[in-house]
């Protein structure tokens, strides 16, 4: 689920920016980086929930 969510967020952000011709390449980089920074806590929590270490005692 983690990998699918990361790909979905990146694809949605980039496609949304591509359809806005006013932003250009610099705007696309800024919006994508800003989205990743804002979504980092969500991604971190999802990663830790999905890939917990198994305690094999």
VENNORZI-V22159 format. One record per run of one state. SS is the DSSP state (alpha for helix, beta for strand, coil for the rest). FROM is the first residue (numbers start at 1). TO is the last residue. Records with the same first field share a line. If there is no record, write none. Layout:
BEGIN
SS=FROM-TO ; FROM-TO
END
This chain:
BEGIN
coil=1-1 ; 19-23 ; 51-57
alpha=2-18 ; 24-50
END
